[in-house]
Amino acid sequence: MINEIKSDATDRMKKSVEALGTNFNKIRTGRAHPSILDNVFVSYYGSNTQLSQVANITVQDARTLAISAWEKNLIPEIEKAIMKSDLGLNPATSGDLIRVPMPMLTEETRKGYIKRARAEAESARVSVRNIRRDALAEVKSLLKEKEIGEDDERRAGDEIQKLTNEYVALVDKALASKEQDLMEI
């Protein structure tokens, strides 16, 4: 019973850390990376479709993404979608290829991105703590129903706290890595 609670908490905490990684990918650094465009949607035959589903996105060099649309009539739509996104990118089209140069980050934008990264990390920490709270509540309900003893409850609480500390440390490590990426020139 307790092992099920711990494994459920572990799975949920892993998902929180993975979600943090996804959110960090949305925050652009000075380097070009295709995941920056993950949240760009293109109007494709009347429905909003993710850019990666209608075009091939590659890294041309350290500061430029190259997008080749699968259908030529989508090129203007892709350009509009990138310009409308809040990424601050200006695509340039040459024939069938759309080039998206990554502008240099100013110190002010770097600090803004770091602030955003810290907010994302804090929400991930809160999520992990909420999972801990839920797991501890389940353990307490088992104690209340007399399915486990007080020693088992205390031991389970300690193990859940260790798990929480482990995942909070992973969040902190991911944040430190992202801050380092953002501060690189």
C-alpha positions as CSV (number, residue, x, y, z in Angstrom):
1,M,0.0,0.0,0.0
2,I,2.7,2.5,1.0
3,N,4.9,1.4,-1.9
4,E,2.0,2.2,-4.3
5,I,1.7,5.7,-2.8
6,K,5.5,6.2,-3.2
7,S,5.6,5.0,-6.7
8,D,2.7,7.2,-7.7
9,A,4.4,10.2,-6.1
10,T,7.6,9.4,-7.9
11,D,5.9,9.2,-11.3
12,R,4.1,12.4,-10.7
13,M,7.3,14.2,-9.5
14,K,9.1,12.9,-12.6
15,K,6.4,14.4,-14.8
16,S,6.7,17.7,-13.0
17,V,10.5,17.8,-13.7
18,E,9.9,16.8,-17.4
19,A,7.3,19.6,-17.7
20,L,9.9,22.0,-16.3
21,G,12.3,20.9,-19.0
22,T,9.6,21.5,-21.7
23,N,9.0,24.9,-20.3
24,F,12.7,25.7,-20.2
25,N,12.9,24.8,-23.9
26,K,10.4,27.6,-24.6
27,I,12.7,30.1,-23.1
28,R,15.2,30.9,-25.8
29,T,18.9,31.3,-25.3
30,G,21.3,32.9,-27.7
31,R,21.7,29.6,-29.5
32,A,19.4,28.2,-32.2
33,H,17.5,25.1,-31.2
34,P,14.4,23.7,-33.0
35,S,12.4,23.3,-29.8
36,I,12.2,27.1,-29.6
37,L,9.5,26.9,-32.2
38,D,7.5,24.1,-30.5
39,N,4.7,26.6,-29.5
40,V,4.3,28.1,-33.0
41,F,1.1,27.0,-34.7
42,V,0.3,27.4,-38.4
43,S,-3.1,27.6,-40.1
44,Y,-3.1,24.5,-42.2
45,Y,-6.3,23.8,-44.2
46,G,-8.4,25.6,-41.6
47,S,-6.9,24.1,-38.4
48,N,-4.1,25.2,-36.2
49,T,-1.2,22.8,-36.6
50,Q,2.1,22.7,-34.9
51,L,4.9,24.1,-37.1
52,S,7.0,20.9,-36.7
53,Q,4.1,19.0,-38.2
54,V,4.1,20.9,-41.5
55,A,7.8,21.7,-42.0
56,N,11.2,20.5,-41.3
57,I,13.2,22.6,-38.8
58,T,17.0,22.3,-38.7
59,V,19.8,24.2,-37.2
60,Q,21.8,25.8,-40.0
61,D,24.5,27.3,-37.7
62,A,24.8,28.3,-34.1
63,R,22.5,31.3,-34.5
64,T,20.2,30.4,-37.4
65,L,17.3,27.9,-37.8
66,A,16.3,26.8,-41.3
67,I,12.7,25.8,-42.0
68,S,11.7,24.0,-45.2
69,A,7.9,23.7,-45.6
70,W,6.5,20.5,-47.0
71,E,4.1,22.5,-49.1
72,K,5.2,25.7,-50.9
73,N,1.9,27.5,-50.2
74,L,2.5,27.3,-46.5
75,I,5.7,29.5,-46.6
76,P,3.8,32.9,-46.0
77,E,1.6,31.2,-43.3
78,I,4.7,30.0,-41.5
79,E,6.3,33.4,-41.7
80,K,3.2,35.0,-40.2
81,A,3.0,32.5,-37.4
82,I,6.6,33.0,-36.4
83,M,6.2,36.8,-36.5
84,K,3.0,36.6,-34.4
85,S,4.7,34.4,-31.7
86,D,6.1,36.3,-28.7
87,L,9.6,35.0,-29.4
88,G,10.8,38.2,-31.1
89,L,12.1,36.4,-34.2
90,N,12.1,37.8,-37.7
91,P,12.1,35.1,-40.4
92,A,13.7,35.7,-43.8
93,T,12.5,33.8,-46.9
94,S,14.8,32.9,-49.8
95,G,13.0,30.6,-52.3
96,D,11.7,27.5,-50.5
97,L,13.8,28.0,-47.3
98,I,12.8,30.2,-44.4
99,R,15.8,31.3,-42.3
100,V,15.2,32.4,-38.7
101,P,18.2,34.2,-37.3
102,M,18.5,34.3,-33.5
103,P,19.1,37.9,-32.4
104,M,21.7,38.6,-29.8
105,L,20.3,38.7,-26.3
106,T,20.8,42.0,-24.5
107,E,21.5,42.0,-20.8
108,E,18.0,43.2,-20.1
109,T,16.4,40.4,-22.1
110,R,18.7,37.9,-20.4
111,K,17.6,39.0,-17.0
112,G,14.0,38.9,-18.1
113,Y,14.4,35.3,-19.3
114,I,16.2,34.3,-16.1
115,K,13.3,35.8,-14.1
116,R,10.9,33.7,-16.2
117,A,13.1,30.6,-15.8
118,R,13.1,31.1,-12.0
119,A,9.3,31.4,-12.0
120,E,9.0,28.2,-14.0
121,A,11.3,26.4,-11.5
122,E,9.4,27.7,-8.5
123,S,6.1,26.4,-10.0
124,A,7.8,23.0,-10.5
125,R,8.9,23.1,-6.9
126,V,5.4,23.9,-5.7
127,S,4.1,21.1,-7.9
128,V,6.5,18.6,-6.3
129,R,5.5,19.8,-2.8
130,N,1.9,19.5,-3.6
131,I,2.5,15.9,-4.7
132,R,4.3,15.3,-1.3
133,R,1.3,16.8,0.5
134,D,-1.1,14.4,-1.4
135,A,1.1,11.4,-0.7
136,L,1.3,12.2,3.0
137,A,-2.5,12.7,3.2
138,E,-2.9,9.2,1.7
139,V,-0.6,7.8,4.3
140,K,-2.4,9.5,7.1
141,S,-5.7,8.2,5.8
142,L,-4.2,4.7,5.9
143,L,-3.2,5.3,9.5
144,K,-6.7,6.6,10.4
145,E,-8.3,3.5,8.9
146,K,-5.8,1.4,11.0
147,E,-4.3,-0.3,7.9
148,I,-0.8,0.7,8.9
149,G,0.9,1.5,12.3
150,E,2.4,4.8,13.4
151,D,5.9,3.5,12.8
152,D,5.0,2.7,9.2
153,E,3.4,6.1,8.8
154,R,6.5,7.9,10.1
155,R,8.9,5.8,7.9
156,A,6.7,6.5,4.9
157,G,6.7,10.2,5.7
158,D,10.5,10.2,5.9
159,E,10.8,8.4,2.6
160,I,8.4,10.7,0.8
161,Q,10.3,13.7,2.2
162,K,13.6,12.2,0.8
163,L,11.9,11.8,-2.5
164,T,10.7,15.4,-2.4
165,N,14.2,16.7,-1.6
166,E,15.6,14.6,-4.5
167,Y,13.2,16.1,-7.0
168,V,13.6,19.6,-5.7
169,A,17.3,19.2,-6.1
170,L,16.7,18.1,-9.7
171,V,14.7,21.3,-10.3
172,D,17.4,23.4,-8.8
173,K,20.0,21.7,-11.0
174,A,18.0,22.3,-14.1
175,L,17.5,26.0,-13.2
176,A,21.2,26.5,-12.6
177,S,22.0,24.9,-16.0
178,K,19.4,27.1,-17.7
179,E,20.7,30.3,-16.0
180,Q,24.2,29.4,-17.1
181,D,23.0,28.9,-20.7
182,L,21.2,32.3,-20.6
183,M,24.2,34.1,-19.3
184,E,26.6,32.8,-21.9
185,I,27.5,35.3,-24.6
